[in-house]
Amino acid sequence: MVVWLAAVGSVLSVPLAMPARAGTPFVSAATPGQLPKTVAPLAYTIDLTPDLKRLSLRGHESVRIMLAGPTDTLVLNQAGLTLSSAMVDGVAARITQDEAEQTATFQLPKALTAGEHTLVVEYTGPIPQTPNGIYYNDYTNRAGQHRRMLVTQFEVADARRMFPGWDEPSFKAHFTLSVTLPDDLLPLSNMPVANALPAGEGLRRTIFQPTPRMSTYLLALVAGHMAPFAGHADATPVRTYAPEGQEKDGAYATQSAVRILPYYNNYFGVRYPLPKLDMIAIPGNYEAGAMENWGAITFIDDAVLYDPQHSAPETKERVFLVVAHEMAHQWSGDLVTMAWWDDLWLNEGFATWMETRALDRFNPTWEIWPRQHEDRERAMAQDALPTTHPIQHPIHDISEASSAFDSISYQKGSQVIRMLESWLGQETFRAGMRRYMKAHAYGNATSQDLWSALSAVSGRNVGVVARTFTEQPGIPLVQVARRCVAGRSVLSLRQERFTIHDPFPQPLTWQVPVVAGAPGVPSHRVVLGAEPVSLSFPGCGQAITVNVGENGYYRAQYDTQGLSALRSGFARLSPAERANVLGDQFALFEAGRAPLAEYLSFVALLPTTGERSTAVWQEALTHLLQIDRMERDTSSRAAFRAFARGVLAPAFARLGWEEKKGEALPEALLRPMIITALATLNDPDVITQGLKRFDAWQQYPQSLPSGLIGPVASIAAQYGSSADFDTLARLVRQAPDTENRLRLFSALAHTHDPAQIEQAAILATDGGTPNGRIVRALAQLARQSEQPELVWRLVLARQAGIRQRLTPGGQAMLLSAVAAQSTDPATGVALMADPASRASAGARQEARKAEEQIGQTVELTGRTHTAVTDWLNTLAASPATAPEGLRAFLERLPPKVP
């Protein structure tokens, strides 16, 4: 699953068995979970009759079950259903339902014997609008017609909202699904249609072929007015379904999947096992970015539909990445499924890594590996704080499972896999993955099962290295001391733990695969443990990095001699290494280990070295804008903004406003970033041009390229008139698709006017944005408006109404996502005091993380004010030492910045 904002799934605080001991292979009886392992489903036959007018569901299911021993009691999951009868082998059972624990218990008059039995259940249930379980989605198509779609979204544990069952990943079974619906709706599920029969009164009963053995959360049912864009790959039909009239927008996703499928068939050594691959666009109301339902992948529409005439360049890349991610899950997640949610990273970390590998293979000019630096920084920002957790950590209840869909599982998991592949070698790693897939196909696995497969093919004890990264939290810091001995550079490496805002960090040691090298010099590879390591390189002046290619998950801190050499040879490093040095230097400032001046001195090199890498500029923009936000309400902000504009000016002069013929995608991605940043930094020329282009766009929509709509609209929101804001609000409501709606809301969220911020908050929560994007939109507004405390108060006042539109997972995230943008400790206090922050284990976790983020921001902001002033005054006092590209800026500085 791809998640942009928050985990999805039920928020349920039910005590569960503790996870199996880390480092153990999959054993069903030892797998954590709420339900007893003495009963297991073999095959479900589910017959559904949804009523999309009354928004209710009637179901009949027959389940073949296997009992390990005699019992007179069956316990399974349900949520919100009404079970009217249950029979086992024709004998009626007494039904007890517990909504708090989301279970149903069937008590039989006498014990069943060990072996196979048949359970038959009749039940009814609701079809809500909140995007989890089985729900309805109302939308307006391109022709202006109002349509209703039936959708399912079951991960983490919402299959129980459509049928009673064993709703945990280790309970794999076959599913034969049938559904009776109006005959003008096209129904889709995991498998092809086996038969379709008239069911009277304009209804049709559709029966799908039985699925392979799989987990409940991977079952899918979607029905609506849809049409496909079709293709074939390795004899497998591949189709992208979109609302009628938009099917051509599925061409790019289909073409991408057709290229990816043969590559994955070869990489995994197991052919895609289903008879078809459908990708289904859900317009608007979809909380997950996408979901890997086996053979019937669902996506929010802007993650799978691409219109070459109207979509922004980033949409093209996002569609490829999300398609590649969900297709990787068809093997890692679907064919082989983690045993329990403590190993979620086996699904998500691997798919995140594999999406990048696939994009790089088919679009090598997009420079995706260097730009993965952004994901690395996102993971490390969370992993350095006291509230971090190991990749593989105990999950005690379903709300905790929902909260595990975070940067640690996705981005850190991906980076650790990337590091292990670099250490073992690509061919060896692939051989291990093939062994793992074949050994556990149609079953479940743990992290230890993966380490065993990789160890078997590599001859190394992979688990000894890997477990230090997956079973303990945090980030290693490689300390690098450098000296020149007899014409050679001798590096002494030692490790410690890297933390931010953690007064009592637990001391930890990792087995760190380090790759050290310099341009034109063979690299050294070593596993750094508790003991220091020395490395020797020819020459004494070259720029040596200890994270070549940024393939390792660790920070690095160089001594004065090492930093000086890196600064002198900065332009000769690869883009990934330049971004790595910048990212580490800013993080060292955040941790109080280095002055901000060290980071800014590297940033100041960019305009003089002619930096062209989008990855490097992305890193610089992220932290320059972060510093700018922390400079809010300070006397030094104007001077810092002038400095930042001076850094960005040469890049903007090269890129300009207009797309160049033959321009590579990274350039097209960088242009709107630079323009938006310059406008935020109060560049008068960019603001003037942006407002002119906004006026022209309102009269002539074709005058503005799709990639510039967001930046230009954000300039209008921030610097335009109240009429401009009203125009944007109207366009958000009238947007014909999710991509435009979210793009325009993101632009509108740049307003700084309190009255407009209130209007934007209402727009985010009253249907102006899809239900599944409400929390993300509010957090975006809190951050971009620079008035997070105002947004916090607005959300507090309206939270009861907002929660009616949210899934349980969204409710757990609501207050924390907004509060985390604040710089006021009082917001953290109010967050922790709110009853919603204690409603579940997941909500408590999110609240603690947000409170910690506020504290870290407050502390860092105080240090930043002093550091920025000192940096600017140092530049003003010694202009001759500054990079040539910044001399003009320095001439305008006062003798001393207040």
Secondary structure, DSSP 8 states (H G I E B T S, - for coil): -B-SSS--S------------TT----GGGS--SS-TTEEEEEEEEEEEEETTTTEEEEEEEEEEEESS-EEEEEEE-SS-EEEEEEETTEE-EEEEETTTTEEEEEEEEEE-SEEEEEEEEEEEE--SSSSEEEEEEEE-TTS-EEEEEEEE-TTTTGGGTS-B--STT--BEEEEEEEEETTSEEEESS-EEEEEEEETTEEEEEE----SB-GGG--EEEESEEEEEEEETTEEEEEEEETT-GGGGHHHHHHHHHHHHHHHHHHSS---SS-EEEEEE-S--SSSEE--TTEEEEEGGGT---TTTS-HHHHHHHHHHHHHHHHHTTBTTTEEESSGGGHHHHHHHHHHHHHHHHHHH-GGG-HHHHTHHHHHHHHHHHTSTT---SS----SHHHHHHTSSTIIIIIHHHHHHHHHHHH-HHHHHHHHHHHHHHHTTEEE-HHHHHHHHHHHHSS-HHHHHHHHHSS-SEEEEEEEEEEETTEEEEEEEEEEE-SS-SS-------EEEEEEETTEEEEEEEE-SS-EEEEEEBSSS--BSBGGG-SS-EEEE-HHHHHHHHHTGGGS-HHHHHHHHHHHHHHHHTTSS-HHHHHHHHTTHHHHT---HHHHHHHHHHHHHHHHHTTT-TTHHHHHHHHHHHHHHHHHHH-SS--TT--HHHHHHHHHHHHHHHHTT-HHHHHHHHHHHHHHHH-GGGS-HHHHHHHHHHHHHHS-HHHHHHHHHHHHH-SSHHHHHHHHHHHTT---HHHHHHHHHHHHTTSS-GGGHHHHHHHHHHHTS-HHHHHHHHHHHHHHHHTTS-HHHHHHHHHHHHTT---HHHHHHHHHSGGGGSSHHHHHHHHHHHHHHHHHHHHHHHHHHHHHHHHHHHHH-GGGS-GGGHHHHHTS-SS--
